[in-house]
């Protein structure tokens, strides 16, 4: 599911990323194509749609970008794009370099993203369970939410081992290549999955399932056994196990445990699965009324 780094054991992280960068505005942005407002609405709504498109563009592409590159990617009128960028720079939503010619996401996006995590009831309720799951497995733990065809990390607890996966809150990954995503997809019907995903899926690694019908066959097994597995489908050298939290139907949140394949024994795998089932049951209780 994630890249692997080596380093001293780290403490579990809470809300240190910007999960809202990609999750809050997708539905709004989808209502109008780049450069167009919502049908029947005025220029103010068009400007809002363009602002969302621009911020989501930066969220998906870290670093600084030239005006020409941004204009080429979004197909917005250059003069309007420049004025929008300067307005967002003045408001702190966009940052620029010393020359004033390259642009990237600003610090205010971090503040909004952090407030999304801080105010989320599920994240708050899940913290004790995530801590316990981390202690029980000694591996990296994730809480994520389904957003369209992606899962977005809401919370993470880092592994206690020297060799460990590295992730950040706010990261967005394909739903079909992760144990988190497959656990959530399994709570949908096959027809709903077909409507959501294209026939050919992106190959993140050489092990990623890229055929939608083959994935649907796997989802039947996920429903039967109660957990999903990512077999180096998102990151080579990592295996991940995930379970959906059934406080909604279909589920929108899931918990997972990632472990380097080199450290995964049959006994350790059983410990992880048992701990995930226990965590799912505890979270089912604490999130029942949400």
Backbone bond lengths (Angstrom), bond angles and torsions (degrees), N, CA, C in turn:
res aa  C-N    CA-C-N  psi(-1)  N-CA   C-N-CA  omega(-1)  CA-C   N-CA-C  phi
1 X - - - 1.452 - - 1.510 112.32 -
2 X 1.315 118.19 -25.58 1.446 120.78 -169.63 1.507 109.87 -143.26
3 X 1.320 116.34 169.37 1.437 121.13 174.73 1.510 109.40 -74.88
4 X 1.344 117.78 163.60 1.449 121.67 -178.29 1.509 109.43 -118.08
5 X 1.340 115.93 137.36 1.445 120.45 177.12 1.512 108.53 -131.52
6 X 1.314 116.72 164.69 1.448 121.17 172.99 1.504 108.39 -114.66
7 X 1.318 116.50 144.44 1.456 119.75 -178.08 1.501 108.94 169.62
8 X 1.309 117.56 172.96 1.457 120.74 179.64 1.497 111.13 -66.17
9 X 1.335 117.57 152.64 1.459 120.59 -179.71 1.512 111.41 -55.09
10 X 1.330 115.02 140.08 1.464 120.37 -178.73 1.510 110.41 -112.47
11 X 1.323 115.32 155.58 1.450 120.74 176.87 1.515 109.14 -77.89
12 X 1.341 117.59 156.20 1.461 122.27 178.46 1.508 109.94 -63.30
13 X 1.329 115.64 136.78 1.444 120.02 -179.66 1.497 110.14 -96.98
14 X 1.312 115.06 151.32 1.461 119.44 177.14 1.511 108.20 -104.90
15 X 1.323 117.48 -114.80 1.464 119.80 -174.48 1.498 109.52 -100.53
16 X 1.335 117.50 84.00 1.453 120.29 -176.79 1.514 111.75 -115.38
17 X 1.314 117.52 12.68 1.448 119.20 -178.94 1.505 110.81 -130.35
18 X 1.302 115.91 -166.09 1.448 120.90 -174.76 1.509 110.50 -122.38
19 X 1.332 115.51 72.19 1.459 119.17 -178.26 1.516 111.94 -62.60
20 X 1.332 116.46 -27.02 1.462 118.12 -176.19 1.510 112.64 -78.48
21 X 1.347 119.36 -8.43 1.453 119.99 -178.71 1.512 111.84 -59.63
22 X 1.353 115.84 -35.77 1.442 116.97 -177.10 1.508 113.67 -107.83
23 X 1.357 117.69 -15.78 1.455 118.46 -170.37 1.506 114.24 -94.59
24 X 1.322 118.73 -31.90 1.453 119.78 -167.44 1.519 113.01 -73.13
25 X 1.348 117.47 -31.38 1.442 117.99 -165.85 1.515 115.93 -114.36
26 X 1.320 119.11 1.34 1.453 119.49 -174.51 1.523 112.47 -57.62
27 X 1.327 116.20 -46.49 1.453 118.75 -177.83 1.514 111.86 -62.49
28 X 1.334 117.65 -38.64 1.460 121.16 179.04 1.513 110.56 -65.39
29 X 1.353 115.59 -46.84 1.454 119.36 -176.94 1.512 111.40 -63.34
30 X 1.325 116.95 -32.46 1.455 120.19 -176.62 1.519 112.47 -68.72
31 X 1.322 117.32 -15.22 1.448 119.70 -177.31 1.516 112.71 -72.63
32 X 1.293 118.35 -21.78 1.443 120.75 179.87 1.500 110.99 -138.90
33 X 1.327 117.70 141.65 1.450 121.34 177.36 1.510 108.85 -73.22
34 X 1.357 118.57 162.68 1.455 120.56 179.32 1.516 111.05 -53.98
35 X 1.324 113.55 129.81 1.450 118.62 177.21 1.513 113.41 86.95
36 X 1.360 117.15 0.07 1.450 119.39 -179.11 1.514 110.16 -126.70
37 X 1.324 116.65 144.25 1.449 120.09 177.77 1.506 111.44 -87.75
38 X 1.301 116.24 178.82 1.453 120.87 174.85 1.515 107.81 -69.18
39 X 1.352 118.92 133.22 1.468 120.80 -177.98 1.525 111.65 -51.70
40 X 1.334 114.87 132.90 1.449 119.79 176.88 1.516 114.03 85.46
41 X 1.325 118.19 -4.20 1.457 121.19 -178.76 1.526 109.48 -104.26
42 X 1.334 115.82 164.23 1.450 120.68 -174.69 1.512 113.50 -90.28
43 X 1.354 114.38 -170.37 1.453 121.16 -176.49 1.521 112.24 -63.65
44 X 1.339 116.73 -31.04 1.467 119.61 -179.23 1.522 110.42 -62.21
45 X 1.344 117.23 -42.10 1.455 120.60 179.00 1.523 109.79 -68.73
46 X 1.324 117.97 -40.46 1.457 121.22 177.40 1.521 110.52 -57.93
47 X 1.321 117.13 -43.01 1.457 121.07 178.82 1.517 110.99 -63.37
48 X 1.341 117.31 -39.64 1.461 120.93 178.53 1.520 111.03 -63.87
49 X 1.341 117.23 -42.70 1.463 121.05 178.66 1.518 110.19 -62.32
50 X 1.320 116.86 -43.25 1.471 120.52 179.47 1.529 111.04 -63.77
51 X 1.326 116.35 -38.57 1.464 119.94 178.17 1.519 110.82 -62.09
52 X 1.332 117.08 -45.13 1.460 121.34 178.70 1.518 110.60 -62.25
53 X 1.332 117.49 -45.83 1.462 121.26 178.83 1.520 110.90 -58.17
54 X 1.313 116.40 -41.45 1.458 120.90 -178.24 1.530 111.42 -66.95
55 X 1.327 117.23 -45.61 1.460 120.45 -179.81 1.533 111.05 -66.17
56 X 1.330 117.88 -39.30 1.457 120.38 176.99 1.529 110.90 -66.62
57 X 1.316 116.56 -34.45 1.469 120.88 176.09 1.523 110.24 -60.63
58 X 1.317 116.89 -46.40 1.471 120.46 178.92 1.526 111.41 -67.13
59 X 1.330 116.78 -38.75 1.460 120.30 -179.15 1.521 111.52 -61.86
60 X 1.322 116.69 -34.53 1.464 121.20 -178.71 1.520 112.71 -84.70
61 X 1.338 117.37 -12.11 1.467 121.39 -176.43 1.531 109.36 -133.87
62 X 1.328 117.37 84.51 1.465 119.91 -178.87 1.529 112.15 -58.53
63 X 1.311 115.12 155.56 1.459 120.13 179.42 1.515 111.61 101.67
64 X 1.327 115.69 -173.02 1.457 122.45 -178.55 1.524 110.54 -104.94
65 X 1.344 115.81 145.07 1.455 121.01 -174.32 1.527 109.81 -134.87
66 X 1.330 115.83 147.26 1.458 120.27 -179.98 1.520 110.48 -76.28
67 X 1.324 115.49 158.73 1.459 121.08 178.05 1.526 110.32 -58.79
68 X 1.343 116.58 -41.06 1.463 120.23 -178.84 1.526 111.42 -63.15
69 X 1.333 116.86 -41.29 1.469 119.87 -179.85 1.527 111.13 -66.85
70 X 1.327 116.06 -41.38 1.467 119.81 179.70 1.527 110.07 -64.70
71 X 1.310 115.94 -43.94 1.460 120.65 -179.82 1.524 110.92 -63.10
72 X 1.309 116.61 -39.60 1.463 120.93 179.12 1.528 111.44 -65.90
73 X 1.348 116.37 -38.77 1.468 120.51 -178.74 1.525 112.42 -71.54
74 X 1.333 116.82 -38.59 1.462 120.67 -173.01 1.526 113.95 -100.36
75 X 1.341 117.37 -13.77 1.467 121.50 179.66 1.522 112.16 57.39
76 X 1.322 116.23 38.80 1.461 121.54 175.66 1.523 109.29 -96.14
77 X 1.331 118.77 151.38 1.474 120.59 175.87 1.527 110.33 -56.76
78 X 1.321 116.97 132.34 1.464 120.84 -172.45 1.521 112.42 -60.29
79 X 1.329 116.83 -42.10 1.469 119.34 -178.08 1.529 110.99 -65.96
80 X 1.338 117.06 -42.54 1.455 120.72 179.22 1.521 110.69 -66.58
81 X 1.338 116.14 -38.89 1.457 120.48 179.57 1.520 110.46 -63.58
82 X 1.313 117.30 -42.13 1.466 120.64 -179.40 1.526 110.57 -62.81
83 X 1.324 117.21 -45.42 1.462 120.42 -179.96 1.536 110.64 -63.86
84 X 1.324 116.70 -39.19 1.456 120.74 178.80 1.523 110.59 -64.72
85 X 1.323 116.72 -43.05 1.465 121.14 178.38 1.531 110.97 -61.93
86 X 1.314 117.52 -44.32 1.466 120.14 -178.03 1.531 109.93 -65.40
87 X 1.329 117.60 -38.22 1.463 120.96 177.54 1.519 110.83 -62.64
88 X 1.333 116.75 -44.86 1.461 121.24 -179.03 1.524 111.52 -69.69
89 X 1.323 117.66 -31.59 1.468 120.64 174.47 1.519 109.67 -64.19
90 X 1.318 116.73 -45.46 1.463 120.55 -179.73 1.528 112.06 -63.09
91 X 1.337 116.91 -30.05 1.462 121.77 -179.03 1.529 112.72 -89.22
92 X 1.321 117.82 -7.01 1.460 121.19 177.98 1.514 115.60 89.52
93 X 1.340 117.43 2.23 1.467 120.64 -179.91 1.525 112.16 -81.45
94 X 1.312 115.89 -22.64 1.465 122.14 178.34 1.518 107.85 -129.74
95 X 1.336 115.93 141.90 1.462 121.71 176.57 1.526 109.60 -113.26
96 X 1.322 115.60 155.99 1.453 121.15 179.85 1.521 109.88 -132.55
97 X 1.325 116.72 162.42 1.466 120.32 179.52 1.526 109.90 -82.97
98 X 1.341 115.39 -177.37 1.471 120.18 -175.61 1.518 112.21 -63.01
99 X 1.330 117.34 -26.94 1.462 120.42 -179.21 1.528 112.19 -83.66
100 X 1.333 116.72 -14.18 1.452 120.08 -178.94 1.509 113.86 73.26
101 X 1.337 117.26 18.14 1.467 120.51 -176.17 1.535 113.57 -114.65
102 X 1.329 117.41 -6.67 1.465 120.67 179.54 1.526 108.66 -127.05
103 X 1.346 115.28 143.37 1.451 119.94 -169.16 1.529 111.73 -131.12
104 X 1.348 114.67 151.31 1.462 120.81 176.96 1.514 110.11 -155.78
105 X 1.328 116.24 176.70 1.466 121.43 -177.15 1.525 110.60 -62.97
106 X 1.343 117.01 143.61 1.455 121.75 -177.38 1.517 113.33 -102.04
107 X 1.317 116.00 173.49 1.457 122.01 -172.80 1.528 112.36 -67.01
108 X 1.334 118.23 -26.83 1.462 118.85 -178.60 1.529 112.02 -66.01
109 X 1.317 116.57 -26.04 1.468 119.19 175.46 1.523 110.35 -64.58
110 X 1.333 116.36 -35.93 1.462 120.37 177.00 1.526 110.73 -64.42
111 X 1.328 116.67 -40.60 1.465 120.05 -179.46 1.523 110.95 -63.87
112 X 1.328 117.06 -41.85 1.462 120.54 179.17 1.521 110.64 -68.13
113 X 1.339 116.64 -42.82 1.457 120.17 178.29 1.515 111.73 -60.90
114 X 1.310 117.43 -42.55 1.460 121.27 178.74 1.521 111.11 -64.27
115 X 1.334 117.12 -37.78 1.465 119.62 -179.80 1.527 110.60 -67.45
116 X 1.328 117.23 -31.36 1.461 120.10 176.97 1.522 109.83 -63.04
117 X 1.335 116.62 -46.20 1.462 121.13 179.46 1.529 110.05 -66.08
118 X 1.334 116.83 -47.49 1.464 120.96 -175.93 1.522 112.16 -61.43
119 X 1.342 116.93 -31.16 1.453 119.83 -176.10 1.516 114.47 -96.12
120 X 1.325 117.32 0.51 1.460 119.73 -177.03 1.522 110.82 -81.82
121 X 1.327 117.12 123.69 1.459 121.98 -176.61 1.523 112.49 -65.67
122 X 1.317 117.47 -36.98 1.462 120.55 -178.70 1.522 110.58 -67.04
123 X 1.328 116.85 -43.73 1.464 120.47 178.60 1.519 110.35 -59.63
124 X 1.336 116.43 -45.26 1.463 120.36 -179.58 1.529 111.10 -63.25
125 X 1.328 116.88 -44.55 1.458 120.73 -178.34 1.524 112.21 -68.50
126 X 1.335 116.68 -27.92 1.466 120.94 -174.77 1.521 113.63 -82.91
127 X 1.321 118.30 -14.82 1.470 119.74 -172.15 1.528 113.86 -55.89
128 X 1.329 119.91 -49.01 1.472 118.37 179.37 1.530 112.57 -61.40
129 X 1.324 116.81 -38.15 1.457 120.45 179.80 1.524 111.12 -67.60
130 X 1.324 117.84 -40.61 1.460 120.97 177.70 1.527 110.79 -63.70
131 X 1.335 116.31 -40.20 1.468 119.95 177.27 1.526 110.82 -61.57
132 X 1.326 115.97 -44.79 1.465 120.03 -178.79 1.527 110.52 -66.67
133 X 1.327 116.84 -41.14 1.459 120.91 179.07 1.522 110.99 -62.67
134 X 1.314 116.45 -38.57 1.467 121.10 176.27 1.523 110.99 -62.82
135 X 1.330 116.62 -43.48 1.467 120.74 179.20 1.531 111.40 -65.96
136 X 1.343 116.42 -40.87 1.458 120.65 -176.33 1.527 112.78 -68.79
137 X 1.335 116.64 -34.19 1.472 120.19 -175.23 1.519 113.29 -102.36
138 X 1.332 117.54 -23.98 1.475 125.81 -173.38 1.530 112.16 62.63
139 X 1.333 117.17 15.65 1.458 121.08 -177.60 1.530 111.02 -114.45
140 X 1.332 116.49 177.40 1.459 122.25 -178.83 1.527 110.46 -75.34
141 X 1.327 115.27 131.10 1.464 122.51 -176.15 1.532 109.77 -117.20
142 X 1.339 115.62 141.17 1.467 120.81 179.31 1.521 111.30 -130.50
143 X 1.316 115.55 143.92 1.452 123.13 166.15 1.521 106.12 -117.28
144 X 1.337 116.83 126.04 1.465 119.75 -176.06 1.511 110.91 -137.41
145 X 1.330 115.26 160.74 1.461 122.87 -178.51 1.525 109.72 -124.65
146 X 1.312 115.69 138.28 1.466 120.67 178.15 1.517 110.07 -75.85
147 X 1.329 116.13 132.68 1.461 122.16 178.77 1.519 107.50 -139.03
148 X 1.326 116.63 96.71 1.456 119.93 -176.41 1.517 111.16 67.16
149 X 1.328 116.26 -121.89 1.464 121.31 179.32 1.527 111.61 -100.74
150 X 1.324 116.26 21.58 1.462 121.37 -179.65 1.522 110.29 -130.88
151 X 1.332 115.02 165.24 1.457 121.38 165.62 1.523 107.37 -117.43
152 X 1.326 115.83 141.92 1.464 121.69 -177.88 1.525 108.40 -118.61
153 X 1.322 117.08 129.95 1.459 122.16 -177.84 1.526 110.61 -73.11
154 X 1.325 116.34 126.65 1.460 122.18 178.29 1.528 112.26 -102.51
155 X 1.322 117.13 -29.07 1.464 121.33 -179.79 1.519 108.30 -158.31
156 X 1.321 116.24 153.14 1.457 121.02 179.40 1.517 109.78 -148.26
157 X 1.310 115.40 149.71 1.457 122.57 172.86 1.527 106.94 -125.85
158 X 1.312 116.45 122.56 1.463 120.32 -175.37 1.523 111.99 -75.87
159 X 1.313 115.09 150.13 1.457 121.96 178.83 1.522 111.28 -62.23
160 X 1.319 115.80 152.73 1.459 121.84 176.86 1.527 112.22 -86.07
161 X 1.334 116.89 -1.32 1.460 121.10 -176.20 1.530 111.58 -92.94
162 X 1.327 113.88 159.62 1.462 119.99 178.42 1.529 110.69 -65.03
163 X 1.327 116.74 -46.14 1.458 122.11 175.76 1.516 107.54 -91.60
164 X 1.342 117.13 117.66 1.452 119.59 -173.32 1.521 110.87 -152.66
165 X 1.325 116.02 155.17 1.466 119.88 171.91 1.523 110.15 -66.85
166 X 1.315 116.17 151.43 1.461 120.86 176.57 1.522 108.73 -121.57
167 X 1.318 117.15 126.07 1.458 121.75 178.47 1.518 109.72 -138.96
168 X 1.320 115.41 171.54 1.460 119.68 176.45 1.524 109.04 -139.05
169 X 1.301 115.28 149.35 1.456 121.37 174.30 1.527 108.64 -63.48
170 X 1.323 116.26 136.55 1.451 121.51 -178.37 1.507 113.67 97.67
171 X 1.335 117.40 -8.20 1.457 118.98 179.50 1.524 110.27 -68.14
172 X 1.324 116.18 143.13 1.461 123.02 -178.90 1.522 108.63 -116.59
173 X 1.353 115.87 127.79 1.459 121.19 -179.31 1.522 110.20 -130.18
174 X 1.337 117.74 155.00 1.473 120.35 179.52 1.521 111.72 -62.21
175 X 1.313 116.17 137.19 1.456 120.53 -176.78 1.526 111.76 -65.51
176 X 1.329 117.96 -31.07 1.463 120.78 -173.62 1.525 114.05 -81.45
177 X 1.339 117.51 -14.40 1.466 119.97 -174.81 1.517 113.22 -106.15
178 X 1.322 117.74 6.09 1.459 121.85 -176.20 1.521 110.53 -123.57
179 X 1.328 116.18 150.01 1.465 120.48 175.00 1.521 110.20 -63.82
180 X 1.323 117.18 -38.71 1.462 121.33 176.37 1.520 110.74 -56.20
181 X 1.336 115.08 -50.23 1.459 120.39 -177.75 1.513 112.95 -65.27
182 X 1.329 116.76 -42.79 1.468 119.63 -179.51 1.526 111.45 -66.71
183 X 1.329 116.65 -36.39 1.471 119.35 175.90 1.523 110.66 -61.74
184 X 1.323 117.01 -38.17 1.464 121.15 179.58 1.520 111.50 -75.12
185 X 1.330 117.49 -41.19 1.462 120.22 177.95 1.530 111.38 -60.20
186 X 1.328 115.93 -33.80 1.463 120.12 -178.37 1.526 112.77 -66.11
187 X 1.329 117.95 -15.60 1.465 120.56 177.24 1.529 111.27 -86.40
188 X 1.328 116.92 -2.45 1.459 122.77 175.05 1.530 109.20 -99.98
189 X 1.306 116.51 161.11 1.456 120.43 174.08 1.526 109.55 -74.92
190 X 1.332 115.51 162.16 1.462 119.65 178.32 1.527 111.30 -59.74
191 X 1.319 117.11 -38.92 1.457 120.35 -179.86 1.528 111.45 -67.20
192 X 1.314 116.48 -36.12 1.465 119.48 176.76 1.524 110.42 -65.92
193 X 1.324 117.06 -38.59 1.460 120.69 177.80 1.526 110.29 -65.49
194 X 1.326 116.83 -41.40 1.470 120.31 178.23 1.528 111.32 -62.75
195 X 1.314 116.38 -37.65 1.463 120.08 179.27 1.529 111.65 -70.27
196 X 1.322 116.43 -29.02 1.460 120.84 -176.92 1.518 112.93 -83.19
197 X 1.336 117.34 -41.04 1.462 121.70 -171.20 1.524 112.12 -107.72
198 X 1.328 117.87 145.81 1.469 120.66 175.02 1.528 110.56 -72.66
199 X 1.347 116.34 166.06 1.460 120.24 179.95 1.524 111.90 -61.81
200 X 1.334 115.82 -41.72 1.464 120.60 178.96 1.516 108.80 -105.99
201 X 1.321 115.86 127.32 1.452 122.21 -176.23 1.522 110.55 -104.53
202 X 1.316 115.29 154.08 1.468 121.01 -178.97 1.528 110.71 -63.79
203 X 1.316 115.91 134.69 1.461 121.27 175.89 1.527 108.53 -90.43
204 X 1.325 116.54 104.29 1.464 121.10 179.84 1.524 109.66 -78.72
205 X 1.325 117.15 -39.99 1.464 123.04 172.37 1.525 107.32 -134.18
206 X 1.320 116.05 177.74 1.465 120.22 179.18 1.522 112.53 -67.11
207 X 1.343 117.22 -14.35 1.463 121.32 -178.47 1.529 113.21 -98.16
208 X 1.318 118.50 -5.96 1.457 121.36 -177.31 1.523 111.36 -63.54
209 X 1.326 116.55 135.46 1.460 120.83 173.17 1.524 108.03 -73.89
210 X 1.319 116.91 117.68 1.465 121.15 -175.46 1.525 112.99 -107.96
211 X 1.322 117.48 -6.86 1.454 121.43 178.02 1.529 109.51 -99.12
212 X 1.311 116.45 121.80 1.465 120.72 -175.19 1.520 112.43 -60.19
213 X 1.330 117.94 -40.84 1.458 120.37 -178.31 1.526 111.63 -68.15
214 X 1.311 116.52 -35.72 1.466 119.33 175.70 1.524 110.00 -65.71
215 X 1.325 116.67 -39.42 1.462 120.32 176.98 1.524 110.45 -62.50
216 X 1.322 116.98 -41.97 1.463 120.76 179.88 1.526 110.39 -62.16
217 X 1.329 117.04 -37.85 1.470 119.96 175.67 1.529 110.54 -61.78
218 X 1.327 116.42 -39.73 1.465 120.16 178.90 1.524 110.95 -66.78
219 X 1.316 117.47 -34.72 1.464 120.79 -179.47 1.524 111.35 -63.86
220 X 1.328 117.41 -30.54 1.461 120.16 176.29 1.524 110.49 -62.77
221 X 1.336 116.35 -38.75 1.465 120.74 177.16 1.523 110.60 -69.04
222 X 1.317 117.25 -37.21 1.461 121.35 178.02 1.528 109.78 -60.36
223 X 1.328 116.79 -44.00 1.470 120.35 178.94 1.531 110.68 -62.77
224 X 1.313 116.62 -37.39 1.466 121.31 -177.62 1.520 112.15 -70.69
225 X 1.334 117.12 -43.84 1.466 120.08 -174.72 1.523 113.19 -92.17
226 X 1.334 117.31 -17.01 1.455 120.66 175.23 1.508 115.47 89.71
227 X 1.312 118.60 1.26 1.468 121.57 178.31 1.530 109.39 -147.38
228 X 1.337 115.09 159.26 1.461 121.77 178.18 1.519 109.49 -115.26
229 X 1.335 115.63 156.92 1.460 121.36 -179.17 1.519 109.85 -129.94
230 X 1.307 116.31 133.43 1.470 124.05 170.00 1.525 106.27 -104.77
231 X 1.329 115.79 109.44 1.464 121.92 -176.64 1.531 110.09 -98.08
232 X 1.330 115.47 75.30 1.473 122.44 -177.61 1.526 111.27 58.93
233 X 1.318 116.42 30.25 1.462 121.33 -177.30 1.519 113.09 -85.76
234 X 1.329 116.29 -16.85 1.461 119.64 178.19 1.522 111.93 -114.89
235 X 1.331 116.47 -33.14 1.466 121.59 176.68 1.522 108.52 -143.10
236 X 1.317 116.48 127.70 1.457 120.33 178.76 1.522 110.01 -62.95
237 X 1.312 115.99 137.15 1.458 120.93 178.65 1.510 114.47 90.12
238 X 1.347 117.66 -1.55 1.465 121.02 -178.75 1.525 111.03 -122.81
239 X 1.312 115.53 137.85 1.451 121.31 171.38 1.521 107.55 -117.82
240 X 1.315 115.88 142.75 1.455 120.55 -176.94 1.522 110.10 -133.97
241 X 1.328 116.27 142.18 1.454 123.34 177.46 1.530 108.05 -119.47
242 X 1.331 116.68 134.96 1.457 119.02 -176.22 1.512 113.11 -138.03
243 X 1.341 116.01 149.38 1.463 122.86 176.00 1.526 109.07 -132.94
244 X 1.337 115.81 142.57 1.460 120.75 176.99 1.521 109.73 -82.24
245 X 1.342 115.75 149.77 1.469 121.70 175.92 1.524 107.13 -97.05
246 X 1.342 118.22 111.74 1.469 121.25 -168.48 1.524 115.57 -86.59
247 X 1.347 117.74 44.21 1.459 117.69 176.75 1.520 111.35 -85.81
248 X 1.344 116.68 -8.19 1.450 122.39 172.19 1.520 108.21 -133.79
249 X 1.341 116.00 158.19 1.456 120.65 175.87 1.529 108.79 -131.70
250 X 1.348 117.92 116.99 1.469 126.38 -5.14 1.527 111.29 -68.82
251 X 1.323 114.92 160.97 1.465 119.91 -177.69 1.524 110.60 -70.95
252 X 1.317 115.71 152.40 1.469 119.58 175.50 1.522 112.34 -117.66
253 X 1.345 118.47 -16.62 1.461 122.02 -178.43 1.524 110.62 -121.12
254 X 1.322 115.56 150.15 1.463 120.81 179.71 1.516 109.57 -146.95
255 X 1.336 115.00 159.60 1.461 122.77 178.23 1.522 108.12 -121.35
256 X 1.333 116.45 143.70 1.459 119.28 -179.80 1.516 111.24 -141.47
257 X 1.324 114.49 166.14 1.459 122.99 176.09 1.522 107.78 -132.26
258 X 1.321 117.12 124.43 1.465 122.81 179.91 1.517 110.21 -107.98
259 X 1.329 115.87 139.14 1.462 120.39 -178.03 1.527 109.43 -146.52
260 X 1.336 118.58 136.18 1.464 120.32 174.82 1.526 110.74 -59.79
261 X 1.320 116.79 137.57 1.457 121.71 -178.66 1.525 110.71 -57.76
262 X 1.312 116.77 -34.57 1.464 120.88 -177.57 1.526 112.34 -63.67
263 X 1.347 117.19 -21.12 1.451 121.21 -177.80 1.534 112.20 -105.94
264 X 1.315 117.49 -0.29 1.455 121.01 -173.43 1.526 111.26 -92.19
265 X 1.322 116.13 108.15 1.457 122.17 173.71 1.520 109.12 -100.31
266 X 1.313 116.86 167.32 1.456 119.93 178.93 1.528 111.12 -61.95
267 X 1.319 116.50 -39.97 1.452 119.97 178.64 1.514 112.19 -65.61
268 X 1.331 116.70 -41.67 1.461 120.60 179.50 1.522 110.54 -66.09
269 X 1.319 116.70 -36.67 1.466 120.60 178.00 1.524 110.78 -61.74
270 X 1.307 117.22 -41.17 1.466 120.52 179.15 1.525 111.34 -65.87
271 X 1.335 116.59 -39.02 1.466 120.54 176.47 1.527 110.18 -60.63
272 X 1.330 116.58 -43.36 1.463 121.61 -179.00 1.519 110.84 -63.69
273 X 1.326 117.36 -46.82 1.464 120.73 -178.89 1.530 110.85 -62.17
274 X 1.318 116.65 -45.34 1.470 120.08 179.69 1.524 111.04 -61.63
275 X 1.328 116.08 -42.90 1.466 120.42 -179.87 1.525 110.83 -64.95
276 X 1.329 117.37 -37.67 1.469 120.69 178.56 1.523 111.13 -66.50
277 X 1.322 117.60 -41.25 1.465 120.35 178.21 1.525 110.71 -63.04
278 X 1.330 116.56 -41.36 1.461 120.05 178.05 1.526 110.58 -64.53
279 X 1.334 116.67 -41.65 1.464 120.82 178.58 1.525 110.65 -63.75
280 X 1.335 116.73 -41.78 1.463 120.26 177.84 1.526 111.21 -59.95
281 X 1.318 116.51 -43.36 1.467 120.04 -179.09 1.530 111.30 -65.63
282 X 1.331 117.00 -40.82 1.473 119.68 178.41 1.519 110.76 -65.54
283 X 1.337 116.68 -42.71 1.459 120.15 -179.19 1.525 111.27 -68.90
284 X 1.318 116.83 -30.59 1.468 119.83 176.62 1.521 110.77 -61.50
285 X 1.313 115.91 -36.34 1.471 120.72 -179.87 1.527 111.16 -73.08
286 X 1.329 117.14 -48.84 1.479 120.06 -173.60 1.509 112.12 -73.92
287 X 1.347 118.52 -19.62 1.471 120.48 -179.51 1.524 112.77 -104.76
288 X 1.322 117.15 8.11 1.467 121.51 -171.16 1.519 112.78 -56.12
289 X 1.319 118.61 -36.32 1.462 121.27 -175.27 1.530 113.17 -99.43
290 X 1.308 117.26 13.07 1.472 120.10 -177.48 1.530 111.19 -93.69
